[in-house]
Amino acid sequence: MFRRTFWFTAGAAAGVWATAKVNRKLKQLTPESLAAQAANKAIDTGHRLKDFALDVRAGMLQREEELGEVLGTNTPPDPELPAQRHRPALARPGMRAPDTHSYKSYNRNEDH
């Protein structure tokens, strides 16, 4: 008698547990839940990429500083040297600098 009651109770408990687990899994697979999971992963990935970019930038600035010290570019300019040019080297007095674009703006609608 007790043996049958024990197995009946164990079976009922296993059924309740399995039903709850299946319902939990079904709720995780709804479109709303999947969209929320995807959004959370995208946000997390964005934060990781931002942290990576900041780490790369910090390392780059540190390396530039090290190279500047080794090459001597961090020192102030020598006052006896001529001043740096503020215009392109190709431009001559009286001539204008070459255009960066050799074409005028192109409008596709002008051809029709």
C-alpha positions in Angstrom: 0.0 0.0 0.0 2.7 2.5 1.0 4.8 1.4 -2.0 2.0 2.3 -4.4 1.4 5.6 -2.7 5.1 6.4 -2.9 5.4 5.6 -6.6 2.1 7.5 -7.3 3.4 10.6 -5.5 6.8 10.3 -7.2 5.2 10.1 -10.6 2.9 13.0 -9.9 5.9 15.1 -8.8 7.9 14.1 -11.9 4.9 15.1 -14.1 4.5 18.5 -12.4 8.3 19.1 -12.7 8.4 18.1 -16.4 5.3 20.3 -17.2 6.8 23.3 -15.5 10.1 22.8 -17.3 8.4 22.5 -20.7 6.3 25.6 -20.0 9.4 27.6 -19.0 11.1 26.5 -22.3 8.1 27.4 -24.4 8.0 30.9 -22.8 11.7 31.3 -23.7 10.9 30.5 -27.3 8.2 33.0 -27.9 9.0 35.7 -30.5 8.9 38.5 -27.8 11.3 36.6 -25.6 13.7 35.8 -28.5 13.6 39.5 -29.5 14.4 40.6 -26.0 17.3 38.1 -25.8 18.7 39.3 -29.1 18.4 42.9 -28.1 20.2 42.2 -24.8 23.0 40.4 -26.6 23.3 43.2 -29.1 23.6 45.8 -26.3 26.2 43.7 -24.5 28.2 43.3 -27.7 28.0 47.0 -28.3 29.4 47.7 -24.8 32.2 45.2 -25.4 33.1 46.8 -28.7 33.1 50.2 -27.1 35.4 49.0 -24.3 37.7 47.4 -26.9 37.8 50.6 -29.0 38.7 52.6 -25.9 41.4 50.1 -25.0 42.9 50.3 -28.5 42.8 54.1 -28.4 44.5 54.2 -25.1 47.2 51.8 -26.3 47.6 53.8 -29.5 48.1 57.1 -27.6 50.6 55.4 -25.3 52.5 54.0 -28.2 52.5 57.4 -30.0 53.9 59.0 -26.9 56.6 56.4 -26.6 57.5 56.9 -30.3 57.4 60.6 -29.9 59.9 60.4 -27.1 62.2 58.1 -29.0 62.1 60.2 -32.2 62.2 63.5 -30.4 59.0 64.8 -31.9 57.6 65.7 -28.5 60.2 68.4 -27.9 59.2 72.0 -28.7 60.4 73.3 -32.1 63.7 75.0 -32.3 63.2 78.8 -32.5 66.1 79.1 -35.0 64.4 76.9 -37.6 62.1 78.6 -40.1 58.4 78.6 -39.3 56.2 75.8 -40.7 54.3 76.4 -43.9 50.6 77.1 -43.5 49.8 76.5 -47.2 50.4 73.6 -49.5 53.9 73.2 -50.9 52.6 73.0 -54.5 50.8 76.3 -54.4 52.8 79.3 -55.8 52.0 82.9 -55.2 49.4 84.0 -57.6 48.3 80.4 -58.3 45.4 78.7 -56.6 45.8 75.3 -55.0 44.7 72.3 -57.1 41.2 71.2 -56.6 40.6 68.0 -54.7 38.0 67.0 -57.2 38.4 67.4 -61.0 34.7 67.1 -61.6 31.7 69.2 -60.9 28.8 67.8 -58.9 27.2 65.0 -60.8 23.4 64.8 -60.8 22.0 61.7 -62.3 18.8 63.4 -63.2 20.5 65.8 -65.6 21.1 63.0 -68.2 17.4 62.3 -68.6 
